[in-house]
Amino acid sequence: MLRPVYTEPENCQDCYKCIRECPVKAIRMENNKASIIAERCVYCGHCTQVCPTGAKKIRDGLTRAKLVVSKYPGKMYLSLAPSYVSEFGDIPPARLIGAIRRLGFSGVSETALGAELVTAETERFLASAPKGVYLSSACPVVVDYIRKYAPDLTGSITPIVSPMIAHAKLLKERFGDDIRIIFAGPCIGKKSEADTYSGLVEVAITFKDLRTWLEREGIDAAEVQPGEDDRFVPYHSGMGAAYPVEGGMLAGFRNPGSRAAHMAFSDLPTVKELLDRLDTADRRDTIFLELLACKGGCINGPAKLKATSLALKRYDIFDRCETGDAKRDFAHLDLHACFTPDGQEKKHDYPEYRIKEALAAVGKTTAADELNCSSCGYDTCRDFAVAMLEGRAEDNMCASYMRKVAHDKATALLQKIPAGVVIVNAELKIVDMNRTFAASMGEDTLSVYDLFPGMEGASLKGLCPFEPLFRTVLATGEELRERRINDGTRTWLLSIYNIQPQKQVFGLLQDLHEPAVRKEWMLEKTREVIRNHMLTVQKVAGLLGENAAYTDATLRSIMEAYDRSGEENGENDVN
């Protein structure tokens, strides 16, 4: 099965932005293409938001959703995430429900009902739990992160299912175990959770999928005239509707005398830092932490539709919330969940010599070489070395290393060229030079070159008699091709080409006294004469051809006219 997030390789431009932005570095580079490592990924979906080329894709849920709806008519229910208020808030709920039911759903229900059950169950659990630190189980991304990257804290997750799963159990209890449920929301992690609980939730789609579905069916939710049955089933939610904002779960706690201290945190990097420093041992109190992967809460989920202010979205959510406890007729539902550490993701503990070998492979042999520039996507050079050892990264991802490789290759090529070559910037400062050019400028220049190969930063003025020609090319941007220059004792061929017009040029200097150069120059001049001669011949031939054709056509027309005239005269004579 296709994972909830995947890469389209043909669109990947190996910019490493997904690696830089991924909080768990669940990206593997192979052949300069980024792919997602399923066992490392927590499906936060952040990479789909930051990829500049759109190579990171969210798995389509719409195709499967349509198939399920067509297969089970009269048995379909939509679990609508409470953050719908911040996405479809301009559409009255009754109209939105009416539009969704026209897609083939028997009913639309708020996932917030499941959230209320989870809140009540969490309060019951905390009331009898031993003192310590406990972590909410509502966000599947956070749960996956803890299981994979903070496995020692897995036992601190409250053993309760998420609101989506609690809601699915509620709906099946109320409408029958044979109904089918589709979830719609802004969360990609719910797709992974739906895969795990496929017996309860058929498929999780995004709000974008839902809007696309309505548009393809020609349904304008804002124009739908709602009927009497177009209302949330089995009833409207209360404070569970606050779940999509940071602290929303805590807002639904109803026991003012609870001995548990409550705190809320959002944004996966923040959660990651919090968990890294969390000591759960020997606590004197009970502490409950509501943790959400998206900054500000689910209203800022990766599959959201609107990018409006989080403050306004938060206001809209609380403005629609209604006070009230969870309905007690579902208190008997089994909401227990068992979370176990994910043994697949065990951090390798490589010996120091292996890490140094990996660093040396990208030219980093001392601590000063470790720039930690993050151009590869990793925070430090050592993290990058570990990624290479694990097969997640390639050596060509290191920008400083590749610059050095490119420079070394260019320098080697520069030295192999038999002609003199010099690269000059707009200030007429030397960027690079080969030994042949230095030798052409005289013994003094060659002596300096042998001490400072390349002579980077030296001024061309006073060193090269052709400096005015370089100045002209840099000023005008017009290249100079094979200018023959005589300095009294030697004859040169000088060409100056643009690397970056008016910013950087390179000069090619050849000594015509050199037999090979003179031979090549003579051959090129001969070819040029032959080419010009052939062009002239072709033009003359063309002109001659045109004249011959014109003469031939004229003579034929005269002869034809004469023949016609003779025939006419003959006829007249007979008559």
C-alpha positions as CSV (number, residue, x, y, z in Angstrom):
1,M,0.0,0.0,0.0
2,L,1.2,3.5,-0.8
3,R,2.3,5.3,2.3
4,P,0.4,8.4,3.5
5,V,3.3,10.6,2.3
6,Y,5.5,9.8,-0.7
7,T,7.9,11.3,-3.2
8,E,7.5,11.8,-6.9
9,P,11.2,11.3,-7.9
10,E,10.9,13.1,-11.3
11,N,10.0,16.3,-9.4
12,C,12.7,16.0,-6.8
13,Q,15.5,18.6,-7.4
14,D,17.8,17.4,-4.6
15,C,17.6,20.7,-2.7
16,Y,17.6,18.9,0.7
17,K,14.9,21.2,2.1
18,C,12.8,18.2,3.2
19,I,15.8,16.9,5.2
20,R,16.4,20.3,6.8
21,E,12.8,20.6,7.7
22,C,12.0,17.0,8.7
23,P,12.0,16.9,12.6
24,V,13.0,13.2,12.5
25,K,15.2,13.1,9.4
26,A,13.1,10.4,7.8
27,I,14.5,11.0,4.3
28,R,16.9,8.9,2.3
29,M,18.9,10.3,-0.6
30,E,19.6,7.8,-3.4
31,N,20.9,8.8,-6.8
32,N,20.2,12.5,-5.9
33,K,16.5,11.8,-5.2
34,A,14.8,12.0,-1.8
35,S,12.6,9.2,-0.6
36,I,10.8,8.8,2.7
37,I,11.9,6.1,5.1
38,A,8.7,4.6,6.3
39,E,10.0,3.1,9.5
40,R,11.4,6.5,10.6
41,C,8.5,8.7,9.4
42,V,5.8,9.9,11.9
43,Y,3.7,11.4,9.1
44,C,3.6,14.9,10.4
45,G,3.3,16.0,6.8
46,H,5.6,19.0,7.2
47,C,7.7,18.0,4.1
48,T,4.6,18.3,1.9
49,Q,4.3,21.9,3.0
50,V,7.9,23.0,2.5
51,C,8.9,21.1,-0.7
52,P,9.5,23.8,-3.3
53,T,8.8,21.6,-6.3
54,G,5.8,19.7,-4.9
55,A,7.7,16.4,-5.0
56,K,6.3,15.4,-1.6
57,K,2.7,14.2,-2.0
58,I,-0.1,13.3,0.3
59,R,-1.7,9.9,-0.6
60,D,-5.0,10.3,-2.4
61,G,-7.9,9.1,-0.3
62,L,-10.7,10.3,-2.5
63,T,-10.6,7.4,-4.9
64,R,-11.0,4.8,-2.1
65,A,-13.6,7.0,-0.4
66,K,-15.8,7.1,-3.6
67,L,-15.4,3.3,-4.0
68,V,-16.5,2.6,-0.4
69,V,-19.5,4.9,-0.7
70,S,-20.7,3.3,-3.9
71,K,-20.2,-0.2,-2.4
72,Y,-22.1,0.4,0.8
73,P,-25.1,2.6,0.0
74,G,-27.1,3.5,3.1
75,K,-24.3,2.5,5.4
76,M,-21.9,5.4,5.1
77,Y,-21.1,8.0,7.8
78,L,-18.7,10.8,7.8
79,S,-16.6,11.6,10.9
80,L,-16.0,15.4,10.5
81,A,-13.0,16.7,12.4
82,P,-13.9,19.7,14.6
83,S,-11.4,22.0,12.8
84,Y,-14.0,22.1,10.0
85,V,-15.2,25.3,11.6
86,S,-12.0,27.1,10.7
87,E,-12.1,25.7,7.1
88,F,-15.8,25.8,6.2
89,G,-16.9,28.4,8.7
90,D,-18.5,30.5,6.0
91,I,-21.0,27.7,5.3
92,P,-23.8,27.1,7.8
93,P,-23.5,23.6,9.3
94,A,-26.8,22.5,8.0
95,R,-25.9,23.4,4.4
96,L,-22.5,21.7,4.7
97,I,-24.1,18.6,6.1
98,G,-26.7,18.6,3.4
99,A,-24.0,18.9,0.7
100,I,-22.0,16.0,2.3
101,R,-25.1,13.8,2.4
102,R,-25.6,14.3,-1.3
103,L,-22.3,12.5,-1.8
104,G,-23.9,9.3,-0.6
105,F,-23.6,9.5,3.2
106,S,-26.4,8.5,5.5
107,G,-25.2,10.9,8.2
108,V,-22.5,13.3,9.2
109,S,-21.2,13.3,12.8
110,E,-18.6,15.4,14.6
111,T,-15.4,13.7,15.6
112,A,-15.6,16.0,18.6
113,L,-18.1,13.5,20.2
114,G,-15.2,11.0,20.3
115,A,-13.0,13.8,21.8
116,E,-15.5,14.2,24.6
117,L,-15.4,10.5,25.4
118,V,-11.6,10.7,25.4
119,T,-11.6,13.7,27.8
120,A,-13.9,11.9,30.2
121,E,-11.8,8.7,30.1
122,T,-8.6,10.6,30.6
123,E,-10.0,12.4,33.7
124,R,-11.0,9.0,35.1
125,F,-7.6,7.6,34.4
126,L,-5.7,10.5,35.9
127,A,-7.8,10.4,39.1
128,S,-6.6,6.9,39.9
129,A,-3.2,6.8,38.2
130,P,0.1,6.8,40.3
131,K,1.8,10.1,40.6
132,G,4.0,11.0,37.6
133,V,4.0,12.6,34.2
134,Y,1.4,11.5,31.6
135,L,1.2,12.3,27.9
136,S,-2.0,12.7,25.9
137,S,-2.8,10.1,23.2
138,A,-5.0,12.3,21.1
139,C,-2.4,13.2,18.4
140,P,-1.2,10.1,16.3
141,V,1.9,12.0,15.2
142,V,3.0,12.6,18.7
143,V,2.3,9.1,19.7
144,D,4.3,7.7,16.8
145,Y,7.2,10.1,17.7
146,I,7.2,8.9,21.3
147,R,7.2,5.3,20.3
148,K,10.0,5.7,17.8
149,Y,12.2,8.4,19.2
150,A,11.4,8.5,23.0
151,P,10.6,4.9,23.5
152,D,11.3,5.1,27.2
153,L,8.4,7.4,27.6
154,T,5.9,5.1,25.8
155,G,4.6,3.9,29.2
156,S,3.7,7.5,30.0
157,I,1.1,7.8,27.2
158,T,-2.4,7.6,28.5
159,P,-3.7,4.2,27.4
160,I,-6.7,5.7,25.6
161,V,-7.6,5.7,21.9
162,S,-7.7,8.9,19.9
163,P,-10.9,10.9,19.3
164,M,-11.2,9.5,15.8
165,I,-11.2,5.9,17.0
166,A,-13.4,6.7,20.0
167,H,-15.9,8.4,17.6
168,A,-15.9,5.4,15.2
169,K,-16.7,3.1,18.1
170,L,-19.5,5.5,19.2
171,L,-21.0,5.5,15.7
172,K,-20.9,1.7,15.3
173,E,-22.5,1.3,18.8
174,R,-25.3,3.7,17.8
175,F,-26.0,2.8,14.1
176,G,-24.8,-0.8,13.9
177,D,-21.6,-2.6,13.5
178,D,-22.1,-3.0,9.7
179,I,-21.9,0.7,9.0
180,R,-18.8,2.2,7.2
181,I,-17.0,5.3,8.4
182,I,-14.8,7.8,6.5
183,F,-12.9,10.5,8.4
184,A,-12.3,14.0,7.0
185,G,-9.8,16.5,8.5
186,P,-6.6,18.4,8.1
187,C,-4.3,15.7,9.5
188,I,-2.1,13.3,7.5
189,G,-1.2,11.3,10.6
190,K,-4.9,10.2,10.6
191,K,-4.3,8.4,7.3
192,S,-1.7,6.2,9.0
193,E,-4.0,5.7,12.0
194,A,-6.8,4.7,9.7
195,D,-4.5,2.1,8.1
196,T,-3.9,0.6,11.6
197,Y,-7.6,0.7,12.6
198,S,-9.0,-0.3,9.2
199,G,-11.8,-2.3,10.9
200,L,-13.2,0.9,12.3
201,V,-12.3,3.6,9.8
202,E,-12.3,2.8,6.1
203,V,-10.2,5.7,4.9
204,A,-9.1,9.2,6.1
205,I,-9.4,12.0,3.6
206,T,-8.4,15.6,3.8
207,F,-10.5,18.7,3.8
208,K,-9.1,19.4,0.4
209,D,-10.3,16.0,-0.8
210,L,-13.7,16.7,0.6
211,R,-14.0,20.1,-1.2
212,T,-12.7,18.5,-4.4
213,W,-15.3,15.7,-4.1
214,L,-18.1,18.3,-3.8
215,E,-16.8,20.3,-6.7
216,R,-16.6,17.3,-9.0
217,E,-20.1,16.3,-8.2
218,G,-21.2,19.9,-9.0
219,I,-22.4,20.5,-5.4
220,D,-22.1,24.1,-4.0
221,A,-22.4,23.7,-0.3
222,A,-23.2,27.4,0.2
223,E,-26.3,27.0,-2.1
224,V,-27.7,23.7,-0.8
225,Q,-31.1,24.1,0.8
226,P,-30.9,21.9,4.0
227,G,-33.6,19.5,4.9
228,E,-34.9,18.5,8.3
229,D,-32.5,15.6,8.5
230,D,-29.5,17.7,7.7
231,R,-28.0,17.9,11.2
232,F,-25.2,16.3,13.1
233,V,-25.9,12.7,14.3
234,P,-26.5,11.4,16.8
235,Y,-26.3,14.8,18.6
236,H,-24.3,18.0,18.5
237,S,-20.9,18.2,20.3
238,G,-20.0,20.2,23.4
239,M,-16.5,21.2,24.5
240,G,-15.0,18.4,22.4
241,A,-15.1,20.9,19.5
242,A,-12.2,22.7,21.2
243,Y,-9.7,19.8,20.6
244,P,-8.2,21.3,17.4
245,V,-6.5,24.2,19.2
246,E,-3.6,24.1,21.7
247,G,-5.1,23.6,25.1
248,G,-8.5,22.6,23.7
249,M,-8.5,19.2,25.3
250,L,-7.7,20.7,28.7
251,A,-10.6,23.2,28.2
252,G,-13.0,20.2,28.3
253,F,-11.8,18.9,31.7
254,R,-14.7,19.1,34.1
255,N,-13.2,18.1,37.5
256,P,-12.1,21.3,39.2
257,G,-10.8,19.3,42.2
258,S,-8.4,17.2,40.1
259,R,-5.0,16.7,41.6
260,A,-3.4,16.6,38.2
261,A,-1.5,19.6,36.9
262,H,-2.4,20.3,33.2
263,M,-0.2,21.8,30.5
264,A,-0.5,22.1,26.7
265,F,2.3,22.3,24.1
266,S,2.2,22.2,20.3
267,D,4.7,22.1,17.4
268,L,6.7,18.9,17.0
269,P,10.1,20.6,17.4
270,T,8.9,22.0,20.7
271,V,7.4,18.7,21.7
272,K,10.7,17.0,20.8
273,E,12.8,19.3,22.9
274,L,10.3,19.0,25.8
275,L,10.5,15.2,25.7
276,D,14.3,15.1,25.4
277,R,14.5,16.8,28.8
278,L,11.6,15.2,30.5
279,D,12.3,13.3,33.7
280,T,9.2,11.3,34.7
281,A,10.8,9.6,37.7
282,D,9.9,10.3,41.3
283,R,7.4,13.1,40.7
284,R,5.6,14.4,43.8
285,D,2.5,15.3,41.7
286,T,0.5,14.1,38.7
287,I,1.3,16.1,35.6
288,F,-0.7,15.7,32.4
289,L,0.7,17.1,29.1
290,E,-1.5,17.7,26.1
291,L,0.8,17.4,23.1
292,L,0.0,18.3,19.5
293,A,2.4,18.0,16.5
294,C,1.1,21.1,14.6
295,K,2.0,24.6,15.8
296,G,-1.2,26.0,17.4
297,G,-3.0,22.7,17.0
298,C,-4.9,20.8,14.4
299,I,-6.3,24.1,12.9
300,N,-2.7,24.4,11.5
301,G,-2.6,20.9,10.1
302,P,-0.6,20.1,6.9
303,A,-3.8,19.4,4.9
304,K,-5.6,22.5,6.0
305,L,-7.4,24.6,3.3
306,K,-7.0,28.1,4.6
307,A,-3.8,29.9,5.7
308,T,-5.6,32.6,7.8
309,S,-4.4,33.8,11.2
310,L,-4.2,31.1,13.9
311,A,-5.8,33.7,16.2
312,L,-8.9,34.0,14.0
313,K,-9.1,30.2,13.6
314,R,-8.8,29.8,17.4
315,Y,-11.5,32.4,17.9
316,D,-13.9,30.6,15.4
317,I,-13.4,27.3,17.2
318,F,-14.2,28.6,20.7
319,D,-17.0,30.7,19.4
320,R,-18.8,27.6,18.1
321,C,-18.1,25.5,21.2
322,E,-21.0,24.6,23.5
323,T,-20.5,23.8,27.2
324,G,-21.6,20.4,28.3
325,D,-20.3,17.0,29.4
326,A,-19.9,13.9,27.2
327,K,-23.1,11.9,26.8
328,R,-23.0,9.2,29.4
329,D,-24.9,6.6,27.2
330,F,-21.6,5.8,25.7
331,A,-19.5,5.6,28.8
332,H,-19.4,1.8,28.6
333,L,-17.4,1.8,25.4
334,D,-14.0,0.2,25.6
335,L,-11.5,3.0,24.8
336,H,-8.4,1.3,26.1
337,A,-5.3,1.4,23.9
338,C,-2.0,-0.3,24.3
339,F,1.1,1.6,23.1
340,T,4.4,-0.2,22.7
341,P,7.8,1.1,21.8
342,D,8.7,0.7,18.1
343,G,11.7,-1.5,18.1
344,Q,12.4,-0.9,14.4
345,E,14.0,2.5,15.1
346,K,17.0,1.8,17.3
347,K,19.7,4.4,17.1
348,H,23.0,3.1,15.9
349,D,25.9,3.7,18.3
350,Y,28.8,3.9,15.9
351,P,32.3,3.9,17.3
352,E,34.3,7.2,16.9
353,Y,36.6,5.8,14.3
354,R,33.7,5.0,12.0
355,I,32.4,8.5,12.3
356,K,35.8,9.9,11.6
357,E,36.1,7.7,8.5
358,A,32.8,9.0,7.2
359,L,33.9,12.6,7.9
360,A,37.2,12.0,6.1
361,A,35.3,10.8,3.1
362,V,34.0,14.3,2.6
363,G,37.3,16.0,3.3
364,K,36.7,16.7,7.0
365,T,39.8,15.6,8.9
366,T,39.9,18.1,11.7
367,A,37.4,19.8,14.0
368,A,37.9,23.0,12.0
369,D,36.6,21.3,8.9
370,E,33.3,20.6,10.5
371,L,31.4,23.7,9.5
372,N,28.0,22.5,10.6
373,C,26.5,24.7,7.9
374,S,23.4,22.4,7.4
375,S,23.6,22.7,3.6
376,C,23.2,18.9,3.5
377,G,20.0,19.1,5.6
378,Y,21.5,17.8,8.8
379,D,22.2,20.0,11.9
380,T,25.8,19.0,12.3
381,C,28.5,17.3,10.2
382,R,28.5,14.4,12.6
383,D,24.8,13.9,12.1
384,F,25.5,13.8,8.4
385,A,28.3,11.3,8.9
386,V,26.0,9.0,10.8
387,A,23.3,9.4,8.1
388,M,26.0,8.3,5.5
389,L,26.9,5.3,7.6
390,E,23.2,4.3,7.8
391,G,22.8,4.7,4.1
392,R,20.5,7.7,4.3
393,A,22.8,10.3,2.8
394,E,25.4,10.6,0.0
395,D,28.7,12.3,0.1
396,N,27.8,14.7,-2.7
397,M,25.2,16.3,-0.3
398,C,28.1,18.2,1.4
399,A,28.3,21.6,-0.3
400,S,31.8,22.5,1.0
401,Y,33.1,19.1,-0.1
402,M,31.5,19.4,-3.5
403,R,32.9,23.0,-3.9
404,K,36.4,21.7,-3.1
405,V,35.9,18.8,-5.6
406,A,34.8,21.2,-8.3
407,H,37.6,23.5,-7.6
408,D,40.2,20.7,-7.7
409,K,38.8,19.4,-11.0
410,A,38.8,22.9,-12.5
411,T,42.4,23.5,-11.3
412,A,43.6,20.2,-12.7
413,L,41.9,21.0,-16.1
414,L,43.4,24.5,-16.0
415,Q,46.9,23.2,-15.5
416,K,46.5,20.6,-18.3
417,I,45.5,23.2,-20.9
418,P,48.6,23.9,-23.1
419,A,47.6,27.6,-23.5
420,G,47.8,30.3,-20.9
421,V,44.6,30.8,-19.0
422,V,43.6,33.5,-16.5
423,I,40.2,34.2,-14.9
424,V,39.6,37.8,-13.9
425,N,36.8,39.5,-11.9
426,A,35.2,42.9,-12.4
427,E,37.8,44.6,-10.3
428,L,40.5,43.1,-12.5
429,K,41.6,40.8,-9.7
430,I,42.9,37.4,-10.6
431,V,40.5,34.6,-9.6
432,D,42.7,31.8,-11.0
433,M,45.6,31.3,-13.3
434,N,47.6,28.4,-14.7
435,R,51.3,28.1,-14.8
436,T,51.5,28.6,-18.6
437,F,50.0,32.0,-18.4
438,A,52.3,33.0,-15.5
439,A,55.3,31.8,-17.5
440,S,54.1,33.9,-20.5
441,M,54.2,37.0,-18.3
442,G,57.9,36.5,-17.5
443,E,60.2,35.0,-14.9
444,D,59.2,37.3,-12.1
445,T,55.5,36.4,-12.4
446,L,56.4,32.7,-12.7
447,S,58.5,33.0,-9.4
448,V,55.5,34.5,-7.6
449,Y,53.2,31.9,-9.1
450,D,55.4,29.0,-7.8
451,L,55.1,30.5,-4.3
452,F,51.4,31.3,-4.5
453,P,49.8,28.9,-7.1
454,G,46.8,30.5,-8.8
455,M,47.8,34.0,-7.6
456,E,44.2,34.6,-6.4
457,G,43.5,38.2,-5.5
458,A,46.5,39.6,-7.4
459,S,45.9,42.6,-9.6
460,L,46.1,42.1,-13.4
461,K,47.2,45.7,-13.8
462,G,51.0,45.9,-14.0
463,L,51.3,42.2,-14.4
464,C,49.8,41.8,-17.9
465,P,50.4,44.1,-20.8
466,F,46.9,43.1,-22.2
467,E,45.1,44.4,-19.1
468,P,43.2,47.2,-21.1
469,L,41.6,44.5,-23.4
470,F,40.3,42.7,-20.3
471,R,39.0,46.0,-18.9
472,T,37.2,46.7,-22.2
473,V,35.5,43.3,-22.3
474,L,34.4,43.6,-18.7
475,A,33.0,47.1,-19.4
476,T,31.1,46.2,-22.6
477,G,30.4,42.6,-22.2
478,E,31.5,42.0,-25.8
479,E,33.9,39.1,-26.1
480,L,37.2,39.3,-27.9
481,R,38.1,36.5,-30.2
482,E,41.6,35.7,-31.5
483,R,43.1,39.2,-31.3
484,R,46.6,39.0,-32.8
485,I,49.1,40.9,-30.7
486,N,52.7,41.7,-31.4
487,D,54.9,42.8,-28.4
488,G,58.1,43.1,-30.5
489,T,59.7,39.7,-29.8
490,R,56.6,37.5,-29.7
491,T,53.3,37.2,-31.4
492,W,50.2,36.2,-29.3
493,L,46.7,35.1,-30.0
494,L,44.4,36.4,-27.3
495,S,40.8,35.5,-26.8
496,I,38.7,36.8,-23.9
497,Y,35.4,35.1,-23.1
498,N,32.6,35.9,-20.7
499,I,31.9,33.6,-17.7
500,Q,29.5,36.2,-16.2
501,P,29.2,39.2,-18.5
502,Q,30.7,42.3,-16.9
503,K,31.5,40.3,-13.8
504,Q,34.0,37.6,-14.6
505,V,35.9,36.7,-17.8
506,F,38.6,34.3,-18.7
507,G,41.5,34.9,-21.1
508,L,43.1,32.4,-23.4
509,L,46.6,33.2,-24.5
510,Q,48.5,31.3,-27.2
511,D,52.1,31.9,-28.5
512,L,52.1,31.9,-32.3
513,H,55.8,31.1,-32.2
514,E,54.9,27.7,-30.8
515,P,54.8,25.3,-33.8
516,A,51.6,23.5,-32.7
517,V,49.8,26.8,-32.1
518,R,51.0,28.3,-35.4
519,K,50.0,25.1,-37.3
520,E,46.5,25.2,-35.7
521,W,46.2,28.9,-36.4
522,M,47.2,28.5,-40.0
523,L,44.8,25.6,-40.5
524,E,42.0,27.6,-39.0
525,K,42.8,30.6,-41.2
526,T,42.9,28.3,-44.2
527,R,39.5,26.9,-43.2
528,E,38.2,30.4,-42.9
529,V,39.4,31.3,-46.4
530,I,37.9,28.2,-47.8
531,R,34.6,28.8,-46.1
532,N,34.5,32.4,-47.4
533,H,35.4,31.3,-50.9
534,M,32.7,28.6,-50.9
535,L,30.2,31.1,-49.8
536,T,31.2,33.5,-52.6
537,V,31.0,30.7,-55.1
538,Q,27.6,29.7,-53.9
539,K,26.4,33.3,-54.2
540,V,27.8,33.6,-57.7
541,A,26.3,30.3,-58.7
542,G,23.0,31.4,-57.3
543,L,23.1,34.6,-59.3
544,L,24.2,32.8,-62.5
545,G,21.4,30.3,-62.0
546,E,18.9,33.0,-61.5
547,N,20.1,34.8,-64.7
548,A,20.2,31.6,-66.7
549,A,16.7,30.7,-65.7
550,Y,15.5,34.2,-66.5
551,T,17.2,34.1,-69.9
552,D,15.8,30.7,-70.7
553,A,12.3,31.7,-69.7
554,T,12.5,34.9,-71.7
555,L,13.7,33.1,-74.9
556,R,11.0,30.5,-74.5
557,S,8.3,33.1,-74.2
558,I,9.5,34.9,-77.3
559,M,9.6,31.6,-79.3
560,E,6.1,30.6,-78.1
561,A,4.8,34.1,-79.0
562,Y,6.4,33.8,-82.5
563,D,4.9,30.4,-83.1
564,R,1.5,31.6,-82.2
565,S,1.9,34.6,-84.4
566,G,2.9,32.4,-87.4
567,E,0.0,30.1,-86.9
568,E,-2.4,33.0,-86.8
569,N,-1.0,34.4,-90.1
570,G,-1.2,31.1,-91.8
571,E,-4.8,30.7,-90.9
572,N,-5.5,34.2,-92.3
573,D,-3.8,33.3,-95.6
574,V,-5.9,30.2,-96.1
575,N,-9.1,32.1,-95.4
